Amino acid sequence: MLSIEPRSYVLVSACRNEEAYIEGLVSAIAAQTARPVRWIIVDDGSTDATYVRAEELSRNLSFLQIVKMPGGRPRSFASQVFAAQHGYEVLKGLQFDFIGFLDADIRVEPDYYERLIGFLESDSTLGLCGGAVLDQYGDHLENIRRGSEDFHVPGGVQFFRRNVFEQIGGYVPIEGGGQDTIADVMAMMHGWKIRVFPELEALHLRPDGFARDHMLRRGIKWGRKFYLLGYHPIFYLGQCVRRLGQRPWILCSVCQLLGFAIASVKGETRPVSKEFVRFLRKVQMRRLRLAALGHHERNRKPILPQPRNAQ
């Protein structure tokens, strides 16, 4: 009886100043029951020992390759995108079926990628997926993305069919962030389903990232980001209200609404097309209607185009 070869995948991790996290990251992937064909760690201008330590750790892992990002850019979401895209360029000559992007401060269970591939193989219309990201704080875990499983896969764990990632043109670099949301929407616009699987948990060790801004400044930046992505004002208001109970209580949501309002009044130019905004808002308003009716999102009627080129 012939055995079926498992589908193959590659990984990219864009890292800058991740000395404290790099060993745990490598250990998590080395422990995978289904290892990647190749894993590229792109050092994006680290000033600590990230690159040196990653090089040391790679010596015992034939599938791990450490590269340096050419040129120098200040730390930003756009810089991270350029590094991720550079990793893809290094990999694109290889044969593989899936490509994943994994942040250095994310930890996954040993069967994580084996199970993700299983989900993709069981549904030919699924183009992008990932596990549920749980933010780890000192005294508790939070899943602030609960309820968005069919509409948003967090960027730190996005896992694509190769043809889907190439079909959407990879990631779009935006200084304020949001490249993961753009990837989500672009995949759906091309007729693919996206999905976060709650049973697959991904632990986020640094939920506050490198942010050192005052809460007001940081909240305004976040609100501006979602305006630039084209979020419907009513939907975004609902998102902020829903998060009033998350720490820091009330203040974070109020600051984000303020940032959204300021960008709206200024009429700032969006980096996405009008078609993109129309599609995103159509999805968001249907979600609100279903929530108002008390329907579970998994039972909704499809509003997305029929899948094309599913493999």
Backbone as CSV, one residue per row, in Angstrom:
resi,resn,N_x,N_y,N_z,CA_x,CA_y,CA_z,C_x,C_y,C_z
1,MET,0.854,-1.190,0.000,0.000,0.000,0.000,0.890,1.240,0.000
2,LEU,0.629,2.156,-0.931,1.442,3.352,-1.054,1.122,4.329,0.064
3,SER,2.149,4.926,0.629,1.938,5.959,1.644,1.893,7.321,0.966
4,ILE,1.121,8.232,1.515,0.991,9.577,0.963,1.974,10.490,1.674
5,GLU,2.802,11.156,0.903,3.771,12.073,1.477,3.053,13.279,2.082
6,PRO,3.433,13.682,3.294,2.801,14.860,3.891,3.166,16.117,3.110
7,ARG,2.259,17.076,3.109,2.525,18.341,2.426,3.615,19.085,3.180
8,SER,4.420,19.843,2.458,5.573,20.505,3.055,5.300,21.986,3.316
9,TYR,6.069,22.544,4.264,5.901,23.958,4.581,7.243,24.591,4.905
10,VAL,7.264,25.916,4.841,8.427,26.703,5.229,7.971,27.759,6.231
11,LEU,8.921,28.288,6.978,8.631,29.322,7.965,9.556,30.515,7.781
12,VAL,9.036,31.691,8.160,9.838,32.918,8.194,9.598,33.601,9.535
13,SER,10.675,34.006,10.183,10.582,34.791,11.419,11.457,36.028,11.267
14,ALA,10.832,37.191,11.263,11.568,38.452,11.211,11.861,38.887,12.642
15,CYS,13.132,39.089,12.964,13.523,39.354,14.356,14.423,40.581,14.454
16,ARG,14.170,41.364,15.489,15.096,42.443,15.835,15.183,42.541,17.355
17,ASN,16.373,42.427,17.865,16.610,42.510,19.310,15.735,41.525,20.089
18,GLU,15.823,40.262,19.702,15.030,39.193,20.327,15.909,38.221,21.107
19,GLU,17.024,38.711,21.631,17.961,37.851,22.347,17.284,37.074,23.468
20,ALA,16.344,37.702,24.142,15.680,37.061,25.273,14.699,35.977,24.841
21,TYR,14.297,35.974,23.576,13.251,35.066,23.108,13.728,34.047,22.076
22,ILE,14.877,34.271,21.481,15.275,33.480,20.323,15.478,32.008,20.675
23,GLU,16.034,31.713,21.838,16.281,30.310,22.192,14.964,29.553,22.365
24,GLY,13.995,30.165,23.020,12.690,29.533,23.189,11.985,29.325,21.865
25,LEU,12.141,30.281,20.961,11.540,30.163,19.626,12.125,28.965,18.889
26,VAL,13.442,28.864,18.869,14.103,27.756,18.171,13.725,26.420,18.798
27,SER,13.656,26.378,20.102,13.279,25.133,20.781,11.879,24.696,20.393
28,ALA,10.962,25.656,20.267,9.583,25.331,19.918,9.472,24.730,18.524
29,ILE,10.243,25.226,17.575,10.176,24.694,16.212,10.972,23.401,16.092
30,ALA,12.074,23.293,16.814,12.846,22.046,16.797,12.019,20.884,17.332
31,ALA,11.051,21.181,18.199,10.221,20.136,18.810,9.011,19.754,17.969
32,GLN,8.807,20.404,16.827,7.619,20.129,16.023,7.606,18.701,15.480
33,THR,6.446,18.069,15.538,6.302,16.723,14.980,6.364,16.742,13.461
34,ALA,6.044,17.879,12.858,6.212,18.075,11.412,7.107,19.300,11.239
35,ARG,8.359,19.049,10.921,9.310,20.152,10.803,9.236,20.809,9.427
36,PRO,9.609,22.084,9.346,9.583,22.763,8.044,10.705,22.289,7.129
37,VAL,10.481,22.411,5.829,11.537,22.154,4.849,12.687,23.116,5.082
38,ARG,12.342,24.358,5.338,13.334,25.389,5.619,12.694,26.444,6.517
39,TRP,13.466,26.947,7.422,13.010,28.039,8.289,14.044,29.150,8.209
40,ILE,13.589,30.321,7.816,14.472,31.475,7.689,14.217,32.428,8.852
41,ILE,15.240,32.670,9.653,15.183,33.747,10.635,15.916,34.935,10.026
42,VAL,15.190,36.020,9.845,15.758,37.228,9.252,16.088,38.203,10.370
43,ASP,17.369,38.454,10.571,17.773,39.435,11.575,17.653,40.826,10.954
44,ASP,16.762,41.628,11.524,16.443,42.939,10.952,17.174,44.053,11.690
45,GLY,18.496,43.961,11.692,19.298,45.031,12.275,19.396,45.008,13.790
46,SER,19.468,43.837,14.381,19.562,43.743,15.839,20.834,44.405,16.361
47,THR,20.701,45.027,17.530,21.865,45.621,18.189,22.271,44.803,19.419
48,ASP,21.547,43.725,19.682,21.931,42.825,20.771,22.534,41.553,20.158
49,ALA,22.492,40.441,20.895,23.132,39.203,20.436,22.171,38.272,19.698
50,THR,21.083,38.811,19.167,20.107,37.964,18.482,20.744,37.156,17.360
51,TYR,21.453,37.814,16.481,22.027,37.135,15.316,23.049,36.080,15.747
52,VAL,23.937,36.441,16.647,24.982,35.513,17.095,24.357,34.289,17.749
53,ARG,23.365,34.523,18.595,22.746,33.401,19.296,21.968,32.518,18.326
54,ALA,21.277,33.134,17.368,20.535,32.358,16.368,21.484,31.507,15.533
55,GLU,22.610,32.070,15.162,23.618,31.317,14.410,24.097,30.104,15.198
56,GLU,24.348,30.289,16.480,24.792,29.177,17.323,23.732,28.083,17.374
57,LEU,22.471,28.479,17.534,21.376,27.516,17.652,21.117,26.777,16.345
58,SER,21.442,27.413,15.228,21.160,26.806,13.920,22.131,25.682,13.561
59,ARG,23.233,25.580,14.255,24.269,24.606,13.892,23.790,23.160,14.011
60,ASN,22.819,22.932,14.871,22.311,21.568,15.057,20.986,21.324,14.346
61,LEU,20.547,22.303,13.540,19.273,22.183,12.835,19.499,22.459,11.348
62,SER,19.490,21.423,10.550,19.816,21.570,9.129,18.794,22.410,8.370
63,PHE,17.570,22.491,8.883,16.521,23.221,8.165,16.490,24.712,8.515
64,LEU,17.290,25.130,9.496,17.267,26.522,9.948,18.386,27.325,9.294
65,GLN,18.025,28.461,8.726,18.982,29.353,8.078,18.819,30.760,8.631
66,ILE,19.912,31.386,9.005,19.890,32.740,9.555,20.429,33.704,8.498
67,VAL,19.683,34.744,8.210,20.127,35.735,7.235,19.988,37.126,7.840
68,LYS,20.763,38.039,7.321,20.665,39.429,7.757,19.905,40.237,6.717
69,MET,19.038,41.114,7.191,18.293,41.990,6.302,19.229,43.062,5.763
70,PRO,19.320,43.173,4.435,20.186,44.215,3.884,19.626,45.603,4.149
71,GLY,20.512,46.574,4.343,20.063,47.936,4.601,19.665,48.106,6.054
72,GLY,19.426,49.344,6.445,19.035,49.618,7.822,17.794,50.487,7.873
73,ARG,16.822,50.059,8.625,15.592,50.837,8.797,15.282,50.914,10.284
74,PRO,14.671,52.023,10.730,14.243,52.078,12.125,13.168,51.046,12.379
75,ARG,13.050,50.608,13.618,12.069,49.588,13.954,10.665,50.110,13.677
76,SER,9.884,49.334,12.939,8.502,49.689,12.630,7.821,48.453,12.068
77,PHE,6.489,48.533,11.927,5.770,47.426,11.318,6.194,47.263,9.864
78,ALA,6.450,48.373,9.184,6.877,48.295,7.781,8.220,47.589,7.673
79,SER,9.138,47.890,8.591,10.439,47.233,8.583,10.279,45.735,8.756
80,GLN,9.363,45.344,9.633,9.104,43.922,9.854,8.580,43.263,8.582
81,VAL,7.734,43.972,7.842,7.200,43.430,6.594,8.308,43.251,5.564
82,PHE,9.180,44.249,5.436,10.285,44.131,4.486,11.163,42.922,4.826
83,ALA,11.383,42.695,6.125,12.194,41.550,6.547,11.479,40.237,6.231
84,ALA,10.162,40.189,6.477,9.400,38.975,6.176,9.409,38.690,4.681
85,GLN,9.241,39.732,3.888,9.257,39.552,2.436,10.633,39.112,1.949
86,HIS,11.682,39.610,2.608,13.040,39.178,2.253,13.200,37.684,2.523
87,GLY,12.647,37.226,3.649,12.693,35.803,3.948,11.999,34.978,2.893
88,TYR,10.851,35.468,2.418,10.133,34.762,1.347,10.979,34.716,0.074
89,GLU,11.657,35.800,-0.251,12.490,35.825,-1.454,13.589,34.763,-1.376
90,VAL,14.140,34.568,-0.182,15.175,33.537,0.002,14.587,32.152,-0.241
91,LEU,13.310,31.968,0.108,12.682,30.653,0.069,12.001,30.301,-1.248
92,LYS,11.643,31.273,-2.039,10.695,31.044,-3.126,11.195,30.074,-4.196
93,GLY,12.485,29.818,-4.246,12.990,28.847,-5.207,12.812,27.401,-4.778
94,LEU,12.383,27.202,-3.531,12.195,25.848,-3.009,10.807,25.310,-3.352
95,GLN,10.662,23.995,-3.258,9.359,23.365,-3.424,8.688,23.258,-2.052
96,PHE,7.511,23.860,-1.916,6.751,23.746,-0.665,5.295,24.088,-0.952
97,ASP,4.422,23.638,-0.058,2.976,23.827,-0.227,2.417,24.964,0.609
98,PHE,3.031,25.203,1.777,2.516,26.195,2.707,3.662,27.064,3.209
99,ILE,3.312,28.298,3.595,4.308,29.190,4.183,3.708,29.848,5.415
100,GLY,4.484,29.810,6.508,4.032,30.401,7.755,4.959,31.509,8.214
101,PHE,4.396,32.451,8.969,5.159,33.550,9.557,4.963,33.491,11.067
102,LEU,6.054,33.473,11.798,5.986,33.262,13.240,6.854,34.287,13.953
103,ASP,6.245,35.031,14.886,6.986,36.018,15.666,7.837,35.333,16.731
104,ALA,8.903,36.009,17.124,9.847,35.426,18.083,9.248,35.252,19.468
105,ASP,8.248,36.041,19.822,7.674,35.954,21.157,6.398,35.109,21.203
106,ILE,6.226,34.232,20.215,5.104,33.298,20.172,5.619,31.894,20.471
107,ARG,4.858,31.142,21.262,5.216,29.755,21.549,4.047,28.846,21.178
108,VAL,4.356,27.750,20.482,3.329,26.818,20.033,3.668,25.397,20.492
109,GLU,2.646,24.556,20.556,2.819,23.170,20.979,3.514,22.348,19.881
110,PRO,4.120,21.205,20.229,4.882,20.408,19.256,4.083,19.932,18.046
111,ASP,2.778,19.724,18.180,1.987,19.257,17.039,1.273,20.394,16.307
112,TYR,1.651,21.627,16.597,0.949,22.796,16.066,0.897,22.798,14.536
113,TYR,2.043,22.703,13.886,2.064,22.791,12.426,1.526,21.531,11.758
114,GLU,1.721,20.398,12.373,1.136,19.168,11.828,-0.390,19.283,11.785
115,ARG,-0.966,19.839,12.839,-2.419,19.977,12.884,-2.919,21.068,11.938
116,LEU,-2.175,22.157,11.818,-2.571,23.202,10.867,-2.617,22.654,9.447
117,ILE,-1.600,21.910,9.076,-1.567,21.312,7.740,-2.745,20.356,7.561
118,GLY,-3.083,19.623,8.592,-4.232,18.729,8.522,-5.522,19.483,8.252
119,PHE,-5.700,20.632,8.904,-6.899,21.436,8.664,-6.947,21.928,7.215
120,LEU,-5.821,22.363,6.696,-5.769,22.854,5.318,-6.021,21.729,4.316
121,GLU,-5.496,20.565,4.593,-5.693,19.445,3.672,-7.131,18.940,3.681
122,SER,-7.833,19.164,4.782,-9.216,18.687,4.869,-10.222,19.670,4.286
123,ASP,-9.776,20.868,3.949,-10.673,21.890,3.392,-9.945,22.650,2.292
124,SER,-10.262,22.335,1.050,-9.558,22.933,-0.089,-9.906,24.402,-0.293
125,THR,-10.919,24.916,0.412,-11.290,26.328,0.280,-10.632,27.204,1.345
126,LEU,-9.917,26.576,2.288,-9.243,27.311,3.349,-7.877,27.770,2.852
127,GLY,-7.660,29.085,2.843,-6.420,29.611,2.285,-5.434,30.148,3.291
128,LEU,-5.927,30.548,4.467,-5.086,31.179,5.478,-5.630,30.787,6.850
129,CYS,-4.750,30.378,7.750,-5.220,29.957,9.065,-4.139,30.174,10.111
130,GLY,-4.472,29.827,11.353,-3.531,29.947,12.458,-4.198,29.509,13.745
131,GLY,-3.426,29.516,14.821,-3.968,29.178,16.120,-4.487,30.405,16.836
132,ALA,-5.180,30.185,17.943,-5.692,31.281,18.767,-4.555,31.863,19.591
133,VAL,-4.299,33.147,19.419,-3.216,33.806,20.146,-3.719,34.255,21.513
134,LEU,-3.078,33.755,22.562,-3.413,34.121,23.931,-2.321,35.035,24.469
135,ASP,-2.693,36.244,24.844,-1.737,37.198,25.389,-1.458,36.859,26.851
136,GLN,-0.186,36.684,27.168,0.197,36.335,28.530,0.605,37.577,29.316
137,TYR,-0.179,37.867,30.357,0.168,38.932,31.289,0.650,38.272,32.582
138,GLY,1.098,39.071,33.526,1.685,38.501,34.725,0.775,37.554,35.483
139,ASP,-0.524,37.879,35.531,-1.429,37.102,36.363,-2.533,36.391,35.603
140,HIS,-2.527,36.499,34.274,-3.611,35.861,33.529,-3.302,35.825,32.034
141,LEU,-4.145,35.082,31.291,-4.086,35.047,29.839,-5.330,35.733,29.283
142,GLU,-5.179,36.412,28.150,-6.312,37.065,27.505,-6.370,36.666,26.039
143,ASN,-7.588,36.438,25.546,-7.810,36.238,24.121,-8.718,37.361,23.640
144,ILE,-8.112,38.485,23.284,-8.900,39.657,22.903,-9.487,39.513,21.502
145,ARG,-9.089,38.457,20.788,-9.541,38.281,19.406,-10.691,37.281,19.302
146,ARG,-11.182,36.806,20.432,-12.270,35.823,20.415,-13.490,36.402,19.694
147,GLY,-14.093,35.604,18.835,-15.241,36.057,18.058,-14.883,36.443,16.638
148,SER,-13.585,36.538,16.353,-13.135,36.940,15.010,-12.485,35.782,14.262
149,GLU,-12.775,34.553,14.683,-12.058,33.393,14.146,-12.173,33.234,12.633
150,ASP,-13.282,33.673,12.046,-13.473,33.522,10.604,-13.042,34.750,9.808
151,PHE,-12.507,35.766,10.496,-12.256,37.033,9.819,-10.855,37.601,10.040
152,HIS,-10.143,37.067,11.023,-8.818,37.629,11.296,-7.889,36.569,11.861
153,VAL,-6.746,36.400,11.191,-5.672,35.537,11.689,-4.522,36.458,12.097
154,PRO,-4.162,36.494,13.376,-3.101,37.399,13.827,-1.804,37.202,13.053
155,GLY,-1.157,38.323,12.753,0.042,38.284,11.925,1.164,37.435,12.470
156,GLY,1.272,37.328,13.793,2.365,36.572,14.385,2.293,35.088,14.166
157,VAL,1.131,34.580,13.647,0.970,33.138,13.435,0.352,32.811,12.072
158,GLN,0.330,33.738,11.145,-0.353,33.479,9.876,0.323,32.348,9.093
159,PHE,-0.523,31.452,8.562,-0.052,30.266,7.839,-0.874,30.153,6.555
160,PHE,-0.219,30.314,5.402,-0.869,30.406,4.103,-0.626,29.165,3.243
161,ARG,-1.577,28.881,2.388,-1.221,28.096,1.205,-0.255,28.957,0.396
162,ARG,0.725,28.327,-0.179,1.715,29.106,-0.926,1.062,29.931,-2.035
163,ASN,0.137,29.310,-2.789,-0.459,30.028,-3.910,-1.318,31.195,-3.440
164,VAL,-1.865,31.119,-2.231,-2.655,32.228,-1.706,-1.746,33.403,-1.363
165,PHE,-0.633,33.125,-0.694,0.300,34.198,-0.342,0.808,34.895,-1.597
166,GLU,1.089,34.118,-2.628,1.573,34.711,-3.868,0.452,35.419,-4.625
167,GLN,-0.761,34.903,-4.528,-1.905,35.503,-5.202,-2.209,36.901,-4.662
168,ILE,-2.064,37.105,-3.355,-2.362,38.410,-2.773,-1.159,39.356,-2.847
169,GLY,-0.044,38.858,-3.380,1.135,39.700,-3.531,1.957,39.864,-2.278
170,GLY,1.809,38.925,-1.326,2.570,39.020,-0.083,2.033,40.107,0.831
171,TYR,2.868,40.558,1.736,2.457,41.572,2.705,2.655,42.985,2.154
172,VAL,1.776,43.889,2.599,1.862,45.306,2.235,2.521,46.051,3.392
173,PRO,3.653,46.726,3.160,4.323,47.444,4.252,3.596,48.732,4.608
174,ILE,3.183,48.865,5.874,2.517,50.067,6.371,3.195,50.453,7.679
175,GLU,3.586,51.708,7.803,4.337,52.138,8.980,3.575,51.888,10.271
176,GLY,2.270,52.096,10.261,1.492,51.947,11.481,1.008,50.542,11.749
177,GLY,1.327,49.599,10.871,0.886,48.227,11.052,-0.432,47.936,10.362
178,GLY,-0.850,46.680,10.429,-2.095,46.275,9.788,-1.893,45.379,8.589
179,GLN,-0.641,44.964,8.339,-0.374,44.102,7.190,-1.088,42.761,7.309
180,ASP,-1.288,42.280,8.540,-1.996,41.008,8.716,-3.474,41.144,8.347
181,THR,-4.094,42.270,8.726,-5.496,42.508,8.361,-5.653,42.617,6.850
182,ILE,-4.721,43.298,6.199,-4.786,43.418,4.744,-4.676,42.038,4.101
183,ALA,-3.791,41.198,4.618,-3.660,39.838,4.089,-4.951,39.058,4.278
184,ASP,-5.570,39.191,5.455,-6.858,38.535,5.708,-7.884,38.911,4.641
185,VAL,-8.054,40.217,4.477,-9.104,40.705,3.578,-8.796,40.361,2.128
186,MET,-7.532,40.491,1.729,-7.169,40.159,0.355,-7.417,38.689,0.058
187,ALA,-7.132,37.818,1.020,-7.411,36.399,0.817,-8.907,36.170,0.627
188,MET,-9.737,36.822,1.451,-11.181,36.677,1.323,-11.689,37.273,0.015
189,MET,-11.102,38.372,-0.401,-11.507,38.991,-1.673,-11.242,38.071,-2.860
190,HIS,-10.237,37.219,-2.724,-9.933,36.249,-3.781,-10.730,34.958,-3.621
191,GLY,-11.653,34.948,-2.688,-12.557,33.811,-2.558,-12.129,32.739,-1.588
192,TRP,-11.093,32.988,-0.792,-10.611,31.988,0.153,-11.216,32.202,1.529
193,LYS,-11.401,31.123,2.258,-11.791,31.204,3.654,-10.538,31.371,4.499
194,ILE,-10.702,32.060,5.627,-9.626,32.151,6.600,-10.186,31.654,7.932
195,ARG,-9.308,31.190,8.817,-9.818,30.598,10.047,-8.750,30.527,11.131
196,VAL,-9.133,30.933,12.342,-8.342,30.675,13.542,-8.970,29.478,14.250
197,PHE,-8.150,28.536,14.653,-8.627,27.336,15.319,-8.385,27.471,16.829
198,PRO,-9.459,27.674,17.608,-9.306,27.890,19.058,-8.626,26.740,19.778
199,GLU,-8.755,25.528,19.222,-8.139,24.378,19.876,-6.617,24.363,19.734
200,LEU,-6.088,25.194,18.856,-4.639,25.330,18.708,-4.222,26.651,19.347
201,GLU,-3.599,26.584,20.502,-3.249,27.806,21.213,-1.814,28.222,20.914
202,ALA,-1.637,29.523,20.709,-0.314,30.108,20.511,-0.122,31.147,21.600
203,LEU,0.852,30.944,22.439,1.072,31.812,23.595,1.915,33.020,23.189
204,HIS,1.373,34.210,23.435,2.062,35.458,23.115,2.711,35.989,24.391
205,LEU,4.031,35.911,24.453,4.747,36.222,25.685,4.912,37.716,25.944
206,ARG,4.761,38.528,24.907,5.015,39.968,25.050,3.879,40.749,24.398
207,PRO,2.689,40.726,24.982,1.536,41.359,24.331,1.653,42.859,24.153
208,ASP,2.456,43.519,24.965,2.626,44.963,24.823,3.753,45.319,23.862
209,GLY,4.399,44.293,23.318,5.443,44.532,22.328,6.532,45.457,22.851
210,PHE,7.039,46.302,21.949,8.098,47.232,22.302,7.553,48.627,22.590
211,ALA,6.203,48.719,22.662,5.589,50.036,22.836,6.037,50.667,24.151
212,ARG,6.488,51.876,24.064,6.856,52.618,25.265,6.140,53.974,25.276
213,ASP,5.199,54.152,24.363,4.469,55.408,24.277,3.546,55.576,25.473
214,HIS,3.200,56.805,25.743,2.131,57.099,26.683,0.845,56.477,26.146
215,MET,-0.060,56.075,27.025,-1.289,55.399,26.610,-2.090,56.222,25.599
216,LEU,-2.168,57.527,25.812,-2.916,58.370,24.885,-2.315,58.298,23.491
217,ARG,-0.990,58.436,23.417,-0.315,58.426,22.117,-0.463,57.067,21.435
218,ARG,-0.319,55.999,22.222,-0.427,54.663,21.645,-1.850,54.374,21.174
219,GLY,-2.836,54.776,21.960,-4.223,54.573,21.573,-4.586,55.310,20.305
220,ILE,-4.096,56.530,20.177,-4.366,57.320,18.971,-3.742,56.650,17.749
221,LYS,-2.546,56.117,17.912,-1.900,55.407,16.803,-2.740,54.216,16.358
222,TRP,-3.279,53.470,17.327,-4.090,52.301,16.987,-5.374,52.721,16.281
223,GLY,-6.028,53.750,16.795,-7.248,54.216,16.152,-7.000,54.689,14.733
224,ARG,-5.903,55.393,14.550,-5.541,55.863,13.200,-5.296,54.684,12.271
225,LYS,-4.641,53.642,12.794,-4.360,52.470,11.968,-5.644,51.865,11.408
226,PHE,-6.639,51.712,12.254,-7.870,51.070,11.791,-8.679,51.978,10.878
227,TYR,-8.535,53.289,11.043,-9.148,54.190,10.064,-8.492,54.003,8.702
228,LEU,-7.154,53.960,8.683,-6.437,53.822,7.419,-6.736,52.492,6.733
229,LEU,-7.037,51.464,7.517,-7.387,50.170,6.933,-8.804,50.160,6.366
230,GLY,-9.600,51.174,6.705,-10.941,51.270,6.130,-12.051,50.724,6.999
231,TYR,-11.802,50.507,8.291,-12.841,49.982,9.165,-14.088,50.864,9.126
232,HIS,-15.246,50.230,9.179,-16.498,50.972,9.260,-16.572,51.636,10.638
233,PRO,-16.931,52.933,10.702,-16.966,53.627,11.999,-17.861,52.942,13.033
234,ILE,-19.010,52.437,12.605,-19.917,51.791,13.550,-19.297,50.495,14.079
235,PHE,-18.672,49.750,13.185,-18.036,48.502,13.601,-16.899,48.790,14.568
236,TYR,-16.091,49.801,14.277,-14.957,50.094,15.142,-15.429,50.585,16.510
237,LEU,-16.519,51.355,16.524,-17.099,51.776,17.794,-17.495,50.547,18.615
238,GLY,-18.119,49.580,17.957,-18.506,48.356,18.647,-17.309,47.604,19.195
239,GLN,-16.208,47.566,18.422,-14.991,46.903,18.880,-14.445,47.561,20.143
240,CYS,-14.444,48.886,20.140,-13.910,49.610,21.296,-14.794,49.433,22.525
241,VAL,-16.099,49.444,22.330,-17.020,49.231,23.448,-16.824,47.835,24.034
242,ARG,-16.643,46.856,23.149,-16.463,45.478,23.596,-15.206,45.326,24.454
243,ARG,-14.222,46.172,24.218,-12.948,46.054,24.927,-12.816,47.016,26.108
244,LEU,-13.905,47.642,26.498,-13.841,48.576,27.620,-13.370,47.896,28.901
245,GLY,-13.663,46.613,29.046,-13.307,45.902,30.267,-11.915,45.331,30.279
246,GLN,-11.152,45.565,29.211,-9.786,45.050,29.157,-8.815,46.109,29.669
247,ARG,-7.758,45.640,30.321,-6.809,46.588,30.899,-5.963,47.261,29.817
248,PRO,-5.647,48.539,30.006,-6.149,49.438,31.049,-7.620,49.790,30.811
249,TRP,-8.458,49.592,31.789,-9.891,49.733,31.653,-10.287,51.104,31.117
250,ILE,-11.173,51.098,30.162,-11.825,52.284,29.574,-10.849,53.153,28.788
251,LEU,-9.738,53.525,29.411,-8.825,54.497,28.814,-8.344,54.071,27.440
252,CYS,-7.970,52.797,27.287,-7.437,52.322,26.017,-8.462,52.488,24.894
253,SER,-9.694,52.088,25.160,-10.740,52.187,24.135,-11.034,53.631,23.777
254,VAL,-11.085,54.496,24.773,-11.364,55.913,24.521,-10.275,56.529,23.652
255,CYS,-9.038,56.207,23.937,-7.915,56.755,23.154,-7.957,56.253,21.713
256,GLN,-8.337,54.986,21.529,-8.412,54.454,20.173,-9.524,55.117,19.376
257,LEU,-10.656,55.353,20.012,-11.746,56.057,19.340,-11.316,57.467,18.959
258,LEU,-10.565,58.110,19.841,-10.071,59.455,19.556,-9.152,59.447,18.336
259,GLY,-8.258,58.464,18.272,-7.361,58.371,17.118,-8.114,58.140,15.823
260,PHE,-9.129,57.289,15.874,-9.954,57.022,14.691,-10.661,58.301,14.252
261,ALA,-11.216,59.037,15.217,-11.955,60.261,14.906,-11.039,61.338,14.316
262,ILE,-9.848,61.480,14.878,-8.913,62.499,14.382,-8.530,62.198,12.934
263,ALA,-8.194,60.944,12.643,-7.819,60.572,11.271,-8.990,60.767,10.322
264,SER,-10.202,60.491,10.806,-11.394,60.656,9.970,-11.630,62.122,9.641
265,VAL,-11.518,62.993,10.637,-11.719,64.430,10.417,-10.673,64.977,9.449
266,LYS,-9.445,64.493,9.588,-8.376,64.940,8.692,-8.546,64.390,7.279
267,GLY,-9.309,63.310,7.158,-9.482,62.688,5.847,-8.185,62.114,5.306
268,GLU,-7.430,61.454,6.175,-6.125,60.933,5.766,-6.254,59.915,4.628
269,THR,-5.281,59.917,3.747,-5.293,59.026,2.595,-5.013,57.596,3.022
270,ARG,-5.858,56.681,2.582,-5.704,55.281,2.947,-4.752,54.581,1.966
271,PRO,-3.972,53.604,2.465,-3.054,52.845,1.600,-3.730,51.667,0.918
272,VAL,-5.038,51.526,1.073,-5.785,50.424,0.466,-6.800,50.985,-0.517
273,SER,-7.251,50.137,-1.439,-8.155,50.585,-2.491,-9.583,50.772,-1.982
274,LYS,-10.388,51.489,-2.752,-11.803,51.664,-2.418,-12.525,50.320,-2.457
275,GLU,-12.125,49.450,-3.370,-12.721,48.116,-3.439,-12.440,47.347,-2.151
276,PHE,-11.226,47.466,-1.655,-10.849,46.817,-0.405,-11.734,47.312,0.738
277,VAL,-11.900,48.633,0.844,-12.700,49.218,1.921,-14.151,48.768,1.821
278,ARG,-14.712,48.756,0.606,-16.105,48.324,0.434,-16.280,46.878,0.872
279,PHE,-15.350,46.026,0.480,-15.446,44.615,0.841,-15.351,44.427,2.354
280,LEU,-14.354,45.071,2.966,-14.154,44.956,4.404,-15.392,45.417,5.156
281,ARG,-15.951,46.538,4.757,-17.116,47.073,5.471,-18.353,46.207,5.264
282,LYS,-18.468,45.582,4.114,-19.582,44.668,3.894,-19.505,43.498,4.871
283,VAL,-18.307,42.954,5.021,-18.098,41.852,5.969,-18.405,42.316,7.394
284,GLN,-17.908,43.498,7.763,-18.084,43.985,9.125,-19.550,44.257,9.457
285,MET,-20.290,44.839,8.521,-21.689,45.142,8.800,-22.525,43.875,8.892
286,ARG,-22.179,42.856,8.126,-22.898,41.592,8.275,-22.620,40.977,9.645
287,ARG,-21.392,41.095,10.111,-21.061,40.594,11.437,-21.888,41.297,12.508
288,LEU,-22.047,42.599,12.356,-22.858,43.343,13.329,-24.321,42.914,13.278
289,ARG,-24.850,42.700,12.068,-26.251,42.282,11.948,-26.460,40.918,12.593
290,LEU,-25.535,40.013,12.359,-25.653,38.683,12.951,-25.554,38.751,14.475
291,ALA,-24.646,39.604,14.965,-24.516,39.753,16.415,-25.803,40.307,17.017
292,ALA,-26.433,41.259,16.315,-27.672,41.851,16.805,-28.802,40.828,16.848
293,LEU,-28.755,39.881,15.913,-29.782,38.839,15.864,-29.475,37.669,16.786
294,GLY,-28.292,37.706,17.370,-27.912,36.644,18.281,-27.470,35.380,17.590
295,HIS,-27.079,35.474,16.295,-26.642,34.292,15.553,-25.152,34.078,15.768
296,HIS,-24.760,32.831,15.876,-23.343,32.493,15.965,-22.737,32.629,14.585
297,GLU,-21.536,33.234,14.517,-20.910,33.495,13.227,-20.655,32.243,12.409
298,ARG,-20.465,31.118,13.075,-20.171,29.911,12.317,-21.378,29.421,11.532
299,ASN,-22.593,29.933,11.865,-23.807,29.524,11.179,-24.288,30.562,10.169
300,ARG,-23.453,31.563,9.904,-23.876,32.631,9.011,-23.977,32.155,7.568
301,LYS,-24.739,32.877,6.752,-24.762,32.616,5.320,-23.529,33.257,4.697
302,PRO,-22.905,32.585,3.735,-21.689,33.140,3.142,-21.957,34.476,2.453
303,ILE,-21.048,35.428,2.660,-21.139,36.682,1.929,-19.910,36.868,1.052
304,LEU,-19.017,35.898,1.095,-17.760,36.027,0.364,-17.901,35.431,-1.027
305,PRO,-17.041,35.835,-1.981,-17.071,35.251,-3.314,-16.806,33.751,-3.251
306,GLN,-17.232,33.028,-4.241,-16.934,31.611,-4.306,-15.438,31.409,-4.493
307,PRO,-14.852,30.414,-3.820,-13.394,30.197,-3.923,-12.951,29.980,-5.364
308,ARG,-11.799,30.567,-5.678,-11.207,30.382,-6.994,-9.822,29.769,-6.840
309,ASN,-9.503,28.882,-7.736,-8.161,28.274,-7.764,-7.811,27.552,-6.474
310,ALA,-8.822,27.051,-5.786,-8.529,26.314,-4.565,-7.798,25.024,-4.907
311,GLN,-6.813,24.718,-4.072,-6.025,23.512,-4.300,-5.932,22.739,-3.006
